[in-house]
Amino acid sequence: MVGMNAPNDPFPASEFDDWAGTYDNSIAIDQFPFYGYLKVLAKIVAAAKPHPGNSVLDLGTGTGNLAILFATLGCELWCTDFSAPMLEQARQKLPAAHFVLHDLRCSWPAELDRPYDCIVSAYVFHHFKLDEKIRILGDLLPRLTSSGRFVIGDIAFPDAAAREKVKIATGSEWDEEFYWLADEAISAVEKLGVKVEFTQVSICAGIFCIVGATH
């Protein structure tokens, strides 16, 4: 398993450390992969259906842009990221939140071992191959409360044909990473015993809402 500071890591924390100071400027530019970025965040919140006082775990919080939307609704935030500078940017926006330096590819930290009403993530899981996505989801789903929701907003496409169409249109802006293909991802995730709904939000991003099969 690749993890924090591992050799030959295709996504080392150092790249995100260097990006921390300018990340918010990057997402403000309406181009790939951030077309519809703010709409994606809003859709994550809507799908999570949070209530004041809910405990929310934000995976790969970055500079805290998603977490702050939940904080304004009166939720209590636990936020992870594997970049300390990114967490510092988020901490300035959300001084009351709980922050933990953690790589999702590594063992779950004891300080986050508690139930959550919502687990959310934005623009993180495309760094993992599908089998790693499923492994991480499988580890985290038991940490949801009985009525909890797991919502992921990320670079995603309905299928390979849609992905290829955007790749051609994007040209030199395209980066080759492990983007979601909804048709294959939904069946893989549902093998974990949950229900999955996918909504395409922009030409290159979508929302996966995951709930227990009995919800």
C-alpha positions, -999 to 999 in steps of 0.1 A, spaced: 0 0 0 13 34 -9 12 58 19 25 90 34 62 96 24 64 63 6 90 61 -22 76 64 -58 43 78 -46 25 92 -76 8 118 -54 33 129 -28 22 153 -1 49 177 -11 30 185 -43 0 196 -22 22 214 3 35 236 -25 -1 241 -38 -16 251 -5 -10 289 -7 -25 292 -42 -51 264 -42 -81 287 -37 -70 308 -67 -68 276 -88 -104 265 -81 -116 300 -89 -106 295 -126 -134 278 -145 -114 252 -163 -106 215 -161 -107 199 -136 -126 225 -116 -156 233 -139 -185 238 -116 -164 235 -84 -187 256 -61 -218 238 -75 -202 205 -67 -196 215 -31 -231 228 -27 -245 195 -41 -224 175 -16 -239 194 12 -274 190 -1 -270 153 -6 -255 148 29 -287 164 44 -269 177 75 -286 190 107 -272 214 133 -251 195 157 -242 167 133 -207 153 133 -192 156 99 -159 139 87 -143 157 58 -118 135 40 -89 154 23 -103 187 34 -76 207 16 -81 244 24 -114 237 41 -138 249 13 -162 221 18 -159 219 55 -168 255 60 -202 250 43 -211 224 70 -197 246 98 -221 274 87 -250 250 92 -239 243 128 -222 210 123 -191 198 142 -162 191 119 -134 166 119 -111 172 89 -82 151 75 -55 159 50 -21 145 43 -6 180 37 2 200 68 2 234 49 -32 226 35 -45 219 70 -30 252 82 -50 270 55 -82 252 66 -75 259 103 -74 296 96 -109 294 82 -122 269 108 -105 274 141 -132 254 159 -128 223 138 -108 192 147 -78 186 123 -58 154 118 -28 150 95 -36 117 78 -32 99 45 -63 79 35 -41 51 22 -28 45 57 -43 29 88 -71 49 104 -59 72 132 -72 65 168 -82 102 173 -108 98 145 -122 65 158 -158 76 164 -191 76 146 -201 103 122 -235 115 109 -219 124 76 -187 115 58 -179 137 29 -151 143 4 -144 167 -25 -118 161 -52 -98 135 -34 -107 100 -45 -96 104 -81 -60 99 -68 -69 63 -60 -74 33 -83 -109 18 -81 -98 -11 -59 -82 14 -35 -113 35 -35 -134 5 -26 -110 -5 2 -111 30 17 -149 31 15 -152 -3 31 -130 8 60 -150 40 66 -186 30 60 -189 12 94 -180 46 110 -213 61 99 -242 63 123 -272 42 113 -289 70 94 -256 85 81 -246 94 46 -213 92 27 -211 117 -1 -183 121 -25 -179 149 -51 -151 143 -75 -139 143 -111 -163 117 -126 -180 106 -158 -210 84 -166 -188 60 -186 -156 57 -206 -171 72 -237 -181 104 -218 -146 105 -203 -130 102 -237 -152 130 -251 -141 154 -223 -105 143 -226 -105 153 -263 -123 186 -257 -99 195 -228 -67 190 -248 -36 201 -230 -54 208 -197 -61 171 -192 -42 152 -165 -43 114 -166 -55 103 -131 -79 77 -117 -112 94 -125 -145 78 -116 -165 60 -142 -200 58 -127 -211 27 -146 -183 6 -132 -179 23 -98 -216 20 -87 -216 -18 -91 -183 -21 -73 -194 1 -43 -228 -16 -40 -210 -49 -33 -202 -34 1 -239 -37 9 -250 -1 3 -270 19 -22 -254 44 -45 -269 73 -64 -248 92 -89 -255 127 -103 -235 144 -130 -229 180 -120 -206 194 -146 -189 180 -177 -162 165 -155 -176 162 -120 -203 143 -102 -217 133 -68 -219 98 -53 -244 96 -24 -239 63 -5 -264 51 22 -269 18 39 -290 -7 20 -317 -5 47 -320 33 47 
